[in-house]
Amino acid sequence: MAFRFCNLDRFPQLLPLIQHAAENDPSADVRRAALRGMARMSPAPMLIQYYQQELAQNPDHETLWAIIGGLRDHDKTREAQAPLTRLGQHPDADIANAARDAMT
């Protein structure tokens, strides 16, 4: 994909395309950017459910950063607190600290 995932809140109709990129793009960087970008256009409950499925697959370090970044967009919602709390207990101190920071 030749574009960055910014200003997506203006185009919620693109969510299926962004989700497809997050799941299928051959570039890991694009998949992570799409995963992060979904937060700007997806309702919190739907996004949290999607992120929970991603977390259940034991994602790599960079994907965890994308998920934390996406959760930051919804950090004031009750739904986002559960995955952030779980990530706040991650064995990697940087991931854990970032998740705890996202809750403040």
Backbone as ProteinMPNN parsed JSONL, in Angstrom:
{"seq_chain_A": "MAFRFCNLDRFPQLLPLIQHAAENDPSADVRRAALRGMARMSPAPMLIQYYQQELAQNPDHETLWAIIGGLRDHDKTREAQAPLTRLGQHPDADIANAARDAMT", "coords_chain_A": {"N_chain_A": [[0.845, -1.17, 0.0], [0.524, 2.157, -0.819], [0.103, 4.327, 0.81], [-0.113, 6.23, 3.853], [-1.606, 5.511, 6.986], [-3.368, 7.751, 7.964], [-5.559, 10.336, 9.144], [-7.795, 8.779, 9.081], [-10.144, 8.812, 10.468], [-11.886, 10.324, 9.072], [-12.87, 8.725, 7.115], [-14.633, 6.335, 7.65], [-15.793, 4.317, 6.171], [-13.775, 2.956, 4.985], [-12.825, 1.052, 6.692], [-13.109, -1.858, 6.343], [-11.215, -2.264, 4.285], [-8.835, -1.399, 5.49], [-8.673, -3.201, 7.584], [-8.344, -5.531, 6.103], [-5.811, -5.011, 5.019], [-4.349, -5.028, 7.403], [-4.429, -7.676, 8.033], [-3.505, -9.069, 5.779], [-1.532, -7.825, 4.158], [1.6, -8.052, 2.474], [3.765, -6.758, 3.635], [5.144, -6.389, 6.787], [5.402, -3.976, 8.119], [3.383, -2.398, 6.947], [1.151, -3.905, 7.7], [1.245, -3.522, 10.475], [0.985, -0.709, 10.632], [-1.568, -0.441, 9.597], [-3.013, -1.846, 11.512], [-2.659, -0.181, 13.698], [-3.816, 2.13, 12.628], [-6.485, 1.416, 12.418], [-7.635, 2.09, 14.807], [-8.39, 4.705, 14.655], [-10.733, 4.771, 13.279], [-12.487, 2.817, 14.01], [-15.158, 1.754, 16.096], [-14.839, 1.685, 19.656], [-15.617, -0.805, 21.131], [-15.622, -2.736, 19.062], [-13.012, -2.505, 18.045], [-11.477, -3.212, 20.3], [-12.214, -5.864, 20.667], [-11.151, -6.936, 18.307], [-8.414, -6.387, 18.689], [-8.012, -7.95, 20.976], [-8.213, -10.498, 19.88], [-5.944, -10.444, 18.269], [-3.971, -10.223, 20.256], [-4.233, -12.693, 21.467], [-2.873, -14.334, 19.781], [-0.22, -14.211, 20.401], [1.488, -11.885, 19.53], [4.309, -10.318, 17.813], [6.899, -8.13, 19.107], [6.845, -5.561, 17.837], [4.253, -5.501, 16.818], [2.815, -5.488, 19.176], [3.455, -2.925, 20.058], [2.054, -1.454, 18.115], [-0.569, -2.15, 18.768], [-0.764, -1.108, 21.371], [-0.449, 1.58, 20.709], [-2.804, 1.97, 19.225], [-4.702, 1.489, 21.212], [-4.283, 3.666, 22.806], [-5.742, 5.668, 21.572], [-8.219, 5.125, 22.501], [-8.112, 5.206, 25.213], [-9.602, 6.238, 27.286], [-11.889, 4.806, 27.423], [-13.825, 2.255, 28.949], [-13.615, -0.297, 27.904], [-11.055, -0.391, 26.784], [-9.368, -0.498, 28.916], [-9.004, -3.115, 29.953], [-7.341, -4.706, 28.06], [-5.097, -3.011, 28.146], [-4.383, -3.151, 30.825], [-3.708, -5.845, 30.986], [-1.516, -5.872, 29.189], [0.087, -4.215, 30.637], [1.256, -5.892, 32.406], [3.077, -7.283, 31.029], [5.996, -9.253, 30.282], [8.121, -7.902, 29.044], [9.66, -5.021, 29.893], [9.532, -2.497, 28.624], [7.239, -2.658, 27.001], [5.312, -3.154, 29.0], [5.536, -0.8, 30.557], [4.793, 1.124, 28.649], [2.137, 0.395, 28.175], [1.015, 0.822, 30.709], [1.471, 3.544, 30.891], [-0.198, 4.413, 28.86], [-2.631, 4.231, 30.052], [-2.836, 6.372, 31.681]], "CA_chain_A": [[0.0, 0.0, 0.0], [1.37, 3.327, -1.011], [-0.342, 5.464, 1.597], [-0.026, 6.112, 5.308], [-2.921, 5.393, 7.592], [-3.647, 8.935, 8.767], [-6.841, 10.978, 8.856], [-8.781, 7.744, 8.781], [-11.417, 9.099, 11.11], [-12.747, 10.967, 8.068], [-13.307, 7.743, 6.138], [-14.938, 5.068, 8.323], [-16.19, 3.305, 5.197], [-12.574, 2.232, 4.567], [-12.423, 0.098, 7.725], [-12.851, -3.207, 5.817], [-9.967, -2.254, 3.523], [-7.734, -1.282, 6.443], [-8.605, -4.486, 8.277], [-7.756, -6.47, 5.148], [-4.377, -4.726, 4.98], [-3.77, -5.465, 8.679], [-4.375, -9.136, 8.069], [-3.003, -9.731, 4.581], [-0.493, -7.157, 3.384], [2.87, -8.77, 2.583], [4.721, -5.992, 4.439], [4.837, -6.342, 8.226], [5.25, -2.565, 8.494], [2.053, -1.958, 6.522], [0.18, -4.586, 8.576], [1.257, -2.84, 11.78], [0.416, 0.629, 10.461], [-3.021, -0.621, 9.439], [-3.522, -2.245, 12.824], [-2.684, 1.052, 14.494], [-4.746, 3.053, 12.003], [-7.862, 0.989, 12.653], [-8.134, 2.743, 16.017], [-8.94, 6.02, 14.331], [-12.007, 4.683, 12.571], [-13.296, 1.721, 14.524], [-15.747, 1.968, 17.427], [-14.024, 1.056, 20.699], [-15.881, -2.227, 21.411], [-15.218, -3.546, 17.915], [-11.559, -2.469, 17.994], [-10.933, -3.957, 21.44], [-12.413, -7.276, 20.355], [-10.174, -7.284, 17.271], [-7.094, -6.391, 19.328], [-7.946, -9.113, 21.867], [-7.912, -11.647, 19.012], [-4.533, -10.321, 17.891], [-3.156, -10.524, 21.434], [-4.324, -14.138, 21.732], [-1.956, -15.014, 18.865], [1.145, -13.907, 20.844], [2.124, -11.09, 18.47], [5.686, -9.885, 18.04], [7.118, -6.892, 19.854], [6.398, -4.397, 17.055], [2.793, -5.541, 16.747], [2.35, -5.037, 20.49], [3.541, -1.46, 20.048], [0.945, -0.949, 17.289], [-1.801, -2.325, 19.537], [-0.754, -0.096, 22.438], [-0.724, 2.854, 20.057], [-4.231, 2.019, 18.914], [-5.458, 1.578, 22.462], [-4.151, 5.044, 23.31], [-6.84, 6.458, 21.015], [-9.449, 4.779, 23.226], [-7.682, 4.958, 26.586], [-10.607, 6.694, 28.255], [-13.026, 3.896, 27.417], [-13.734, 1.123, 29.867], [-13.201, -1.48, 27.156], [-9.609, -0.365, 26.519], [-8.607, -0.704, 30.147], [-8.662, -4.534, 30.159], [-6.107, -5.102, 27.369], [-3.968, -2.218, 28.632], [-3.991, -3.73, 32.108], [-3.013, -7.099, 30.67], [-0.222, -5.522, 28.62], [0.86, -3.605, 31.715], [1.91, -6.974, 33.129], [3.904, -7.985, 30.048], [7.36, -9.445, 30.779], [9.012, -6.876, 28.493], [9.434, -3.81, 30.69], [9.144, -1.374, 27.761], [5.832, -2.878, 26.643], [4.52, -2.978, 30.224], [5.522, 0.622, 30.902], [4.009, 1.852, 27.643], [0.719, 0.101, 28.423], [0.613, 1.545, 31.936], [1.467, 4.969, 30.538], [-1.383, 4.668, 28.023], [-3.819, 4.283, 30.909], [-2.846, 7.611, 32.483]], "C_chain_A": [[0.892, 1.235, 0.0], [0.918, 4.523, -0.187], [-0.159, 5.18, 3.076], [-1.452, 6.105, 5.863], [-3.159, 6.572, 8.537], [-4.966, 9.545, 8.292], [-7.938, 9.962, 8.557], [-10.128, 8.001, 9.436], [-12.4, 9.769, 10.151], [-13.375, 9.963, 7.11], [-13.639, 6.394, 6.782], [-15.359, 3.958, 7.359], [-14.991, 2.491, 4.707], [-12.127, 1.172, 5.586], [-12.218, -1.316, 7.181], [-11.542, -3.299, 5.023], [-8.761, -2.219, 4.464], [-7.57, -2.595, 7.209], [-7.985, -5.552, 7.366], [-6.245, -6.267, 5.063], [-3.701, -5.206, 6.263], [-3.593, -6.976, 8.732], [-3.582, -9.751, 6.926], [-1.866, -9.046, 3.838], [0.829, -7.898, 3.552], [3.908, -8.048, 3.447], [4.276, -5.949, 5.896], [4.647, -4.902, 8.681], [3.873, -2.039, 8.12], [0.987, -2.615, 7.396], [0.104, -3.889, 9.924], [0.664, -1.443, 11.684], [-1.1, 0.55, 10.306], [-3.658, -0.986, 10.769], [-3.65, -1.024, 13.728], [-3.734, 2.015, 13.949], [-6.203, 2.7, 12.202], [-8.466, 1.711, 13.85], [-8.779, 4.075, 15.73], [-10.322, 5.96, 13.702], [-12.95, 3.639, 13.127], [-13.9, 2.09, 15.876], [-14.969, 1.147, 18.464], [-14.357, -0.42, 20.935], [-15.415, -3.159, 20.285], [-13.686, -3.633, 17.833], [-10.951, -3.327, 19.105], [-11.079, -5.453, 21.186], [-11.39, -7.739, 19.327], [-8.771, -7.368, 17.874], [-6.942, -7.591, 20.273], [-7.62, -10.371, 21.058], [-6.45, -11.62, 18.578], [-3.627, -10.692, 19.063], [-3.15, -12.015, 21.751], [-3.361, -14.934, 20.855], [-0.487, -14.763, 19.218], [1.924, -13.117, 19.792], [3.555, -10.701, 18.831], [5.711, -8.51, 18.713], [6.571, -5.67, 19.117], [4.876, -4.349, 16.915], [2.186, -5.113, 18.078], [2.403, -3.514, 20.583], [2.399, -0.848, 19.238], [-0.372, -1.049, 18.049], [-1.864, -1.301, 20.664], [-1.041, 1.275, 21.851], [-2.189, 3.022, 19.712], [-5.085, 2.166, 20.153], [-5.362, 2.969, 23.072], [-5.283, 5.932, 22.792], [-8.146, 6.228, 21.757], [-9.18, 4.601, 24.712], [-8.693, 5.392, 27.644], [-11.827, 5.773, 28.301], [-12.774, 2.729, 28.358], [-13.213, -0.117, 29.155], [-11.687, -1.539, 26.953], [-8.788, -0.662, 27.769], [-8.176, -2.158, 30.341], [-7.414, -4.948, 29.384], [-4.887, -4.287, 27.81], [-3.467, -2.747, 29.968], [-3.211, -5.018, 31.889], [-1.618, -6.817, 30.106], [0.679, -4.849, 29.648], [1.588, -4.625, 32.574], [2.823, -7.789, 32.212], [5.327, -8.135, 30.589], [8.378, -8.443, 30.224], [8.697, -5.553, 29.193], [8.995, -2.626, 29.837], [7.68, -1.469, 27.356], [4.952, -2.6, 27.857], [4.425, -1.501, 30.603], [4.697, 1.443, 29.931], [2.513, 1.633, 27.859], [0.228, 0.83, 29.665], [0.535, 3.044, 31.666], [0.23, 5.328, 29.717], [-2.648, 4.779, 28.86], [-3.891, 5.587, 31.707], [-3.161, 8.815, 31.645]], "O_chain_A": [[1.878, 1.321, 0.732], [1.329, 5.646, -0.478], [-0.063, 4.025, 3.493], [-2.375, 6.642, 5.25], [-3.153, 6.41, 9.758], [-5.418, 9.292, 7.175], [-8.9, 10.269, 7.852], [-11.144, 7.46, 8.999], [-13.607, 9.778, 10.396], [-14.304, 10.3, 6.376], [-12.977, 5.401, 6.482], [-15.284, 2.78, 7.707], [-15.171, 1.447, 4.08], [-11.144, 0.469, 5.349], [-11.216, -1.94, 7.532], [-10.846, -4.312, 5.092], [-7.781, -2.932, 4.249], [-6.449, -3.042, 7.449], [-7.192, -6.377, 7.821], [-5.487, -7.236, 5.038], [-2.592, -5.737, 6.212], [-2.697, -7.48, 9.41], [-3.037, -10.844, 7.078], [-1.28, -9.66, 2.946], [1.151, -8.332, 4.658], [4.84, -8.683, 3.94], [3.162, -5.521, 6.2], [3.812, -4.635, 9.546], [3.258, -1.309, 8.897], [0.024, -1.959, 7.793], [-0.986, -3.688, 10.458], [-0.087, -1.033, 12.568], [-1.826, 1.392, 10.835], [-4.729, -0.483, 11.108], [-4.644, -0.868, 14.438], [-4.459, 2.646, 14.719], [-7.067, 3.575, 12.162], [-9.677, 1.922, 13.901], [-9.634, 4.528, 16.491], [-11.007, 6.978, 13.602], [-14.116, 3.594, 12.736], [-13.219, 2.68, 16.714], [-14.502, 0.047, 18.17], [-13.436, -1.236, 20.937], [-14.88, -4.238, 20.541], [-13.133, -4.704, 17.583], [-10.01, -4.084, 18.862], [-10.159, -6.223, 21.463], [-10.822, -8.823, 19.464], [-8.029, -8.311, 17.6], [-5.864, -8.179, 20.358], [-6.84, -11.213, 21.504], [-5.795, -12.661, 18.527], [-2.631, -11.393, 18.885], [-2.155, -12.536, 22.253], [-3.065, -16.09, 21.157], [0.398, -15.069, 18.419], [2.9, -13.615, 19.231], [3.955, -10.749, 19.994], [4.689, -7.84, 18.858], [5.9, -4.835, 19.723], [4.285, -3.269, 16.897], [1.152, -4.446, 18.102], [1.493, -2.891, 21.129], [1.837, 0.171, 19.638], [-1.199, -0.14, 17.985], [-2.909, -0.69, 20.885], [-1.797, 2.052, 22.434], [-2.752, 4.102, 19.889], [-6.082, 2.887, 20.145], [-6.272, 3.399, 23.782], [-5.73, 6.842, 23.49], [-9.072, 7.033, 21.661], [-9.938, 3.918, 25.401], [-8.625, 4.938, 28.786], [-12.705, 5.956, 29.144], [-11.64, 2.282, 28.528], [-12.457, -0.898, 29.733], [-11.104, -2.623, 26.95], [-7.622, -1.041, 27.666], [-7.082, -2.406, 30.847], [-6.494, -5.499, 29.988], [-3.772, -4.807, 27.844], [-2.261, -2.786, 30.213], [-2.184, -5.252, 32.526], [-0.646, -7.458, 30.507], [1.904, -4.909, 29.536], [2.443, -4.262, 33.381], [3.284, -8.866, 32.589], [5.818, -7.244, 31.281], [9.389, -8.167, 30.87], [7.584, -5.038, 29.085], [8.168, -1.827, 30.276], [6.963, -0.468, 27.367], [3.955, -1.886, 27.751], [3.344, -1.013, 30.933], [3.979, 2.357, 30.338], [1.719, 2.566, 27.741], [-0.866, 1.393, 29.662], [-0.365, 3.725, 32.157], [-0.324, 6.418, 29.864], [-3.635, 5.364, 28.414], [-4.908, 5.867, 32.342], [-3.209, 9.931, 32.162]]}, "name": "protein", "num_of_chains": 1, "seq": "MAFRFCNLDRFPQLLPLIQHAAENDPSADVRRAALRGMARMSPAPMLIQYYQQELAQNPDHETLWAIIGGLRDHDKTREAQAPLTRLGQHPDADIANAARDAMT"}
